[in-house]
Amino acid sequence: MSARSKARRRALDILFEAEQRAVTPLEVIRARREKTDMIIADYSVDVVEGVLAHSEQIDEYLSTYSQGWTLDRMPAVDRMILRIGSWELLYNDDVPDGVAVSEAVELAKMLSTEESPVFINGLLGRLQQLKPTLLA
């Protein structure tokens, strides 16, 4: 697993924990740094901060283009994977679009249901197709 893949996984853990505990992701990062010897990669922090900075727009896109699924109805892990994938796809020019989608699908294969990789691939693929108009 590459360093960036590990950083994405850590960002997912942070976002998931924050939602489950009803705290901000930045509080989770601070607590992990203060109370453990865990090293949080810079890219993990970049992902978390990027998702937070664009969360309203990302959630609007996910809600608009996910057919038959509201954000609240999605499994929490899928929602976090989609947010990370969407941020990388739409707002992080350092990550090629195909990599953003495939990394999200890989996270879903490891951490979610059998159906999740197909759902995540389809939704992020749709955002990838619409990217020029979404960001215009």
N, C-alpha and C positions, 0 to 999 in steps of 0.2 A: 504494500500500500504506500503510495507516494506521500510526501510531507503535506501537500495540499489536500489530499484525500483525508488524511488524519485530522487536519485542521478543520475541514468541513464537518467531519464527524463530531469533533469537540464543539464546534459552533452549534450543531444540532442538539447535542446534549445540554448545552447552556440554555438555548431557546426553549427546549422542552421543559427543563427543570424550572425555568422562570415562570412559564405558563402554569405548570402544575402547582407551584408554590405561591402563585399570585404576587410575584415580585418582579422587578425589572431585570432583564438580562445583565445589565451592568452591575447590579447588586450581586448576582450569582458569580460573575467574574471576580469582583472584589472579595467576596467571601472565600472563594476557592484559593485566591492568591494569599489571603491572610491566614486561613485556617489549615491549609494543606501545603505540601511541597510540590503541588501540581504546577507544571509549566504550561502556560496557555500561549500557543503560537500567535505571533502577530497576525497571521492570516485569519485565525479563528476570531480574533477581536475585530478585524476588518469586516468579516462576514456579518458578525452580530451587529456591529455599528451600521453597516450598509442596510441590513434588513430593517433595523429600527428607523433609519433615516427615510426609507422609502416604503414603510409598512402600509401606510394608507393607500398609496397607489398600487402596490403589489396586491393587497387584499382585494381592491376593487377589480383588478384584472382577473384574479383567480375566481372571484365570485361571478364575474361576467361571463367567463369562458369555460367554466366547469359545468358541463351539462348534467343537470339533475342532482348536483351536489352543492349544498351551501357549505361555507367554511366551517360552521358549527357542526355539521353532520360528518365532516371528514375525520378520520382518525387523527389524533393530535400529531403523531409522528409524521403522517403524510402532509399535514398542513405545514409543519416546520420544514420538511424537505422541499415542498413546493415554494415556500418563501425563500429559502436559500437558493434554489435553482433559478427562481425568477430574478432575484437580485443579481446573480452572476450573469444570467442571460441578458438582462436588460440594462444593467447599470455598471457592470464591471468589464471594461474593455480589455482587461488583461487575460480574460478567460474566453477562448473561442466558444461560439454558441453550441457547437456539437459536444464539446467537453462539459459545458454546464448541464446540458440535458443528460448525457450519459452518466455523469457523476451522481446526479440526483436519482437516476434509475438504479444505479448500483447501491446507493444508500437504502432505497426502498427494498431491494432484493435482500439486503442483510437484516433490515430492521422492521419490516412491516409485513402485511398480508400478501398472499399469492397474487391477488388482483392489483395491488398497489403499483408495481412497476409499470404495468400497461397503462393504468390511469395517469400516473405521473408523466410517463413518456408522451401520452396523447395531449395532455394539457400543456406541458411545456413546449411540445412540438407546435401546438397551435399558437402559443405566444411567440415562438420563434418566427413563424410565418408572418405574424402580424407586427413584429417588432418595428419595421420601418414606419408604420402608421401610428403605432402606440407612442413612439418617441418623437414623432414629428412636431 
